Amino acid sequence: MPDLKYWVALNLLSSIGPVLARRLVSVFGDPENVFHMDPHELMKMGSIGEERARQITGFRDWDRVEREIEAVHRSGVRLVTIRDEDYPDGLRQIDDAPIMLYMKGEIRDSDKYAIAMVGSRTPTYYGVQVAERISHDLAERGLTIVSGMARGIDSVSHRGALKAKGRTIAVLGSGIDVPYPRENRGLMDEIASSGAVISEFPMGTLPDKGNFPRRNRLISALSLGVIVVEATGNSGSLITANYALDQGKEVFAVPGNITSKRSKGTNDLIKKGARLIEGADDVIEELRPQLAGIIREHGPGVQGLMPQVTEEEEAILRHLGCEPRHIDDIVRESRLSINKALSLLLALELKGIVKQMDGKNFIINIGLD
């Protein structure tokens, strides 16, 4: 694209957000025209003052633009503008759609039949089990799974779709060359080969806290509905649910243990009218009019995807999470003898559900294979 540098430059201007950038392109035709306008013409839009108009027309950091484009090419990334055919239709529908996306992989027309899955970054084993089963079943039935590639439920949901040999899309809250968390670099490559990884942020952008609410609006916009699996009362997942409501999308929630703080957010969503779901069929039934003709029949199912646990094992798992817990704390909270606790933890370790760390510390193995 001969005018690609102007798209990049407009996207790099910190004083121009996505809403204004989209208006500028709409009013003046092309980004190149925007940079060549008289400042007074820009100011006629009303939302642009003299200072902002001069920042646009006086833009001189073309070396940075060239470095950005070179970095994109070196990383095997594509730049997709809002004018391109493969720009997702779901994003076009929101007022603050990015004018440009950084993309690895590809987004297909069939990806408009997508479901977002979000939730706790430190889920319980129950949350991991449910998220993988639902994402696997939905992907197996032909739906694309969208999430944010964060630790916990996001990563589990992507992996569930991949295990079903389905499609999945990750939306990052950082530059596409800055995988976050770092240990998900391999997962990111798998997602790009079975769907797409996208970001609206320039190359090298760090995963700052303020980026994630912006990312969440895109996760919702790409989907027909949002499923929340385990969320505290102030979880960022609830931001995604709110975006879904604002965008007219369905909100689904998996009920959780009423004594678990990780389920407070999801249980509150259900109280407020979110659709309670127990599996993929509940989602499909709710969205059936929008999914007519694309739903596949059940495959072999997900038996064996997640190891089965006994009631005693499930009970001790409630005292574990993504942060190491010392055996003394586990024994005190579970009220088990140390020999019984160690026996159960060993059984869970052999199943690949628990990892033993140094110093008799134990952690849930979220990366279950």
KEDOTI-971105 format. One line per 2 residues: number of its first residue (from 1); for each residue y, z, x of C-alpha. Coordinates in steps of 0.05 Angstrom, whole numbers, plus 5000, padded with zeros to 4 digits. Layout:
KEDOTI-971105
NUM> Y,Z,X | ...
//
This chain:
KEDOTI-971105
1> 5000,5000,5000 | 5065,4978,5033
3> 5103,5034,4997 | 5053,5089,5014
5> 5101,5123,5062 | 5150,5133,5005
7> 5098,5166,4961 | 5080,5212,5019
9> 5153,5227,5034 | 5168,5245,4961
11> 5106,5290,4960 | 5129,5325,5024
13> 5199,5343,4997 | 5195,5418,4986
15> 5254,5417,4937 | 5219,5367,4891
17> 5162,5394,4849 | 5110,5351,4813
19> 5149,5349,4747 | 5213,5323,4778
21> 5176,5276,4825 | 5141,5245,4766
23> 5207,5237,4729 | 5240,5204,4789
25> 5184,5153,4795 | 5186,5140,4720
27> 5262,5130,4718 | 5271,5090,4782
29> 5207,5051,4783 | 5180,5066,4852
31> 5187,5121,4905 | 5221,5071,4951
33> 5277,5061,4900 | 5286,5137,4895
35> 5303,5143,4969 | 5351,5083,4966
37> 5391,5107,4906 | 5463,5130,4910
39> 5465,5206,4905 | 5509,5201,4843
41> 5456,5160,4808 | 5405,5213,4822
43> 5451,5267,4796 | 5456,5232,4729
45> 5386,5257,4714 | 5415,5326,4701
47> 5363,5367,4737 | 5386,5343,4806
49> 5447,5375,4837 | 5488,5348,4894
51> 5449,5386,4948 | 5381,5362,4923
53> 5406,5291,4915 | 5430,5289,4987
55> 5363,5318,5011 | 5330,5258,4979
57> 5377,5202,5000 | 5388,5234,5068
59> 5314,5242,5084 | 5302,5224,5157
61> 5236,5257,5174 | 5197,5192,5175
63> 5160,5213,5238 | 5128,5269,5199
65> 5108,5219,5145 | 5075,5175,5196
67> 5038,5235,5226 | 5014,5254,5157
69> 4987,5184,5143 | 4953,5182,5212
71> 4921,5250,5198 | 4895,5225,5132
73> 4863,5164,5164 | 4832,5206,5220
75> 4801,5254,5170 | 4769,5200,5127
77> 4814,5220,5068 | 4842,5173,5015
79> 4910,5179,4984 | 4908,5165,4909
81> 4975,5158,4873 | 4987,5169,4799
83> 4993,5093,4792 | 4923,5080,4820
85> 4865,5064,4775 | 4821,5119,4803
87> 4873,5173,4791 | 4838,5220,4741
89> 4860,5208,4669 | 4855,5283,4654
91> 4911,5297,4704 | 4956,5242,4676
93> 4958,5281,4611 | 4995,5342,4639
95> 5070,5342,4652 | 5064,5373,4722
97> 5010,5325,4747 | 5014,5313,4822
99> 5043,5245,4839 | 4991,5238,4894
101> 4922,5267,4911 | 4885,5274,4976
103> 4813,5256,4962 | 4745,5256,4995
105> 4690,5222,4956 | 4705,5188,4891
107> 4722,5204,4819 | 4686,5160,4768
109> 4702,5145,4696 | 4642,5187,4675
111> 4675,5248,4707 | 4720,5254,4647
113> 4660,5289,4615 | 4669,5351,4658
115> 4664,5426,4650 | 4701,5475,4695
117> 4667,5538,4718 | 4705,5596,4749
119> 4694,5670,4759 | 4690,5728,4807
121> 4691,5719,4882 | 4646,5781,4887
123> 4597,5770,4830 | 4536,5811,4813
125> 4467,5781,4818 | 4470,5772,4743
127> 4533,5730,4750 | 4502,5688,4806
129> 4439,5676,4766 | 4476,5657,4702
131> 4527,5612,4736 | 4474,5573,4774
133> 4431,5564,4713 | 4488,5540,4668
135> 4518,5494,4720 | 4450,5465,4736
137> 4434,5452,4663 | 4501,5421,4647
139> 4497,5375,4708 | 4426,5356,4691
141> 4449,5336,4621 | 4502,5289,4651
143> 4565,5332,4655 | 4607,5339,4718
145> 4620,5410,4743 | 4691,5425,4766
147> 4710,5487,4806 | 4753,5512,4863
149> 4701,5520,4920 | 4720,5593,4929
151> 4669,5646,4947 | 4625,5672,4891
153> 4619,5638,4823 | 4657,5575,4846
155> 4609,5561,4903 | 4548,5579,4861
157> 4570,5531,4806 | 4579,5473,4855
159> 4510,5488,4885 | 4478,5490,4816
161> 4504,5420,4802 | 4481,5395,4869
163> 4411,5423,4859 | 4408,5384,4793
165> 4429,5321,4833 | 4490,5318,4788
167> 4563,5307,4801 | 4614,5360,4819
169> 4688,5362,4837 | 4723,5414,4880
171> 4798,5426,4874 | 4827,5460,4935
173> 4885,5508,4942 | 4896,5485,5014
175> 4901,5420,5052 | 4838,5378,5047
177> 4829,5387,5122 | 4830,5463,5115
179> 4766,5482,5078 | 4771,5551,5047
181> 4732,5593,5058 | 4714,5564,5126
183> 4639,5576,5115 | 4642,5525,5058
185> 4655,5465,5103 | 4583,5443,5095
187> 4587,5453,5020 | 4650,5411,5018
189> 4614,5353,5052 | 4558,5358,5001
191> 4607,5358,4943 | 4644,5297,4971
193> 4578,5259,4974 | 4561,5277,4902
195> 4630,5274,4870 | 4698,5289,4901
197> 4740,5340,4937 | 4814,5336,4920
199> 4879,5371,4937 | 4952,5360,4920
201> 4974,5395,4983 | 4994,5360,5048
203> 4947,5360,5108 | 4945,5426,5145
205> 4968,5468,5086 | 4940,5538,5092
207> 4907,5573,5032 | 4967,5615,5014
209> 4962,5660,4953 | 5014,5620,4913
211> 4974,5556,4919 | 4916,5579,4876
213> 4951,5583,4808 | 4976,5512,4820
215> 4905,5491,4837 | 4878,5524,4773
217> 4919,5480,4727 | 4884,5419,4757
219> 4815,5450,4749 | 4829,5458,4676
221> 4862,5390,4667 | 4801,5354,4696
223> 4755,5387,4645 | 4738,5387,4571
225> 4731,5462,4574 | 4730,5522,4621
227> 4672,5571,4629 | 4688,5640,4657
229> 4630,5678,4689 | 4649,5749,4708
231> 4722,5765,4718 | 4761,5830,4725
233> 4820,5844,4680 | 4870,5813,4729
235> 4825,5758,4756 | 4855,5691,4776
237> 4801,5660,4733 | 4840,5683,4672
239> 4898,5640,4696 | 4852,5580,4692
241> 4832,5601,4622 | 4905,5606,4601
243> 4919,5537,4629 | 4860,5512,4588
245> 4890,5541,4524 | 4958,5511,4540
247> 4926,5443,4551 | 4886,5447,4487
249> 4819,5456,4521 | 4760,5499,4500
251> 4750,5567,4533 | 4680,5595,4540
253> 4660,5663,4567 | 4593,5692,4589
255> 4587,5764,4563 | 4575,5818,4614
257> 4556,5891,4622 | 4609,5933,4587
259> 4606,5984,4643 | 4621,5932,4697
261> 4693,5919,4718 | 4673,5849,4736
263> 4659,5835,4662 | 4723,5864,4633
265> 4761,5798,4637 | 4705,5757,4606
267> 4692,5808,4551 | 4767,5811,4535
269> 4768,5735,4530 | 4713,5739,4478
271> 4752,5791,4439 | 4811,5744,4438
273> 4771,5685,4411 | 4737,5651,4470
275> 4669,5622,4452 | 4613,5669,4474
277> 4559,5628,4509 | 4490,5645,4535
279> 4472,5577,4563 | 4488,5504,4570
281> 4466,5487,4500 | 4521,5531,4470
283> 4573,5490,4509 | 4543,5423,4490
285> 4539,5443,4417 | 4613,5462,4415
287> 4634,5398,4450 | 4583,5351,4417
289> 4634,5306,4383 | 4667,5292,4450
291> 4601,5282,4485 | 4568,5234,4437
293> 4524,5184,4473 | 4528,5213,4543
295> 4483,5275,4539 | 4416,5267,4573
297> 4352,5300,4550 | 4329,5363,4584
299> 4296,5352,4651 | 4244,5399,4682
301> 4293,5457,4675 | 4313,5509,4724
303> 4250,5551,4729 | 4244,5573,4801
305> 4316,5559,4819 | 4332,5633,4821
307> 4279,5684,4840 | 4256,5729,4784
309> 4269,5803,4790 | 4238,5865,4760
311> 4277,5915,4718 | 4278,5964,4777
313> 4304,5909,4824 | 4357,5889,4773
315> 4379,5961,4769 | 4389,5969,4844
317> 4425,5901,4847 | 4480,5931,4803
319> 4500,5973,4863 | 4506,5914,4911
321> 4559,5860,4918 | 4588,5811,4968
323> 4612,5867,5013 | 4561,5907,5054
325> 4538,5973,5022 | 4506,6028,5064
327> 4438,6053,5042 | 4467,6123,5033
329> 4517,6098,4982 | 4464,6058,4946
331> 4417,6118,4942 | 4473,6163,4918
333> 4496,6115,4863 | 4427,6093,4841
335> 4397,6163,4843 | 4334,6135,4875
337> 4297,6166,4933 | 4312,6133,4999
339> 4240,6108,5005 | 4241,6078,4936
341> 4309,6045,4948 | 4286,6015,5015
343> 4223,5989,4982 | 4262,5954,4927
345> 4312,5926,4977 | 4256,5899,5021
347> 4225,5864,4961 | 4293,5833,4944
349> 4303,5813,5016 | 4235,5777,5017
351> 4258,5740,4954 | 4321,5718,4990
353> 4366,5756,4942 | 4390,5810,4990
355> 4408,5809,5063 | 4404,5870,5109
357> 4462,5875,5157 | 4470,5919,5218
359> 4469,5995,5208 | 4427,5996,5144
361> 4480,5958,5104 | 4458,5911,5049
363> 4493,5852,5015 | 4476,5803,4959
365> 4458,5735,4987 | 4506,5691,4947
367> 4484,5628,4983 | 4415,5629,4950
369> 4375,5566,4965
//
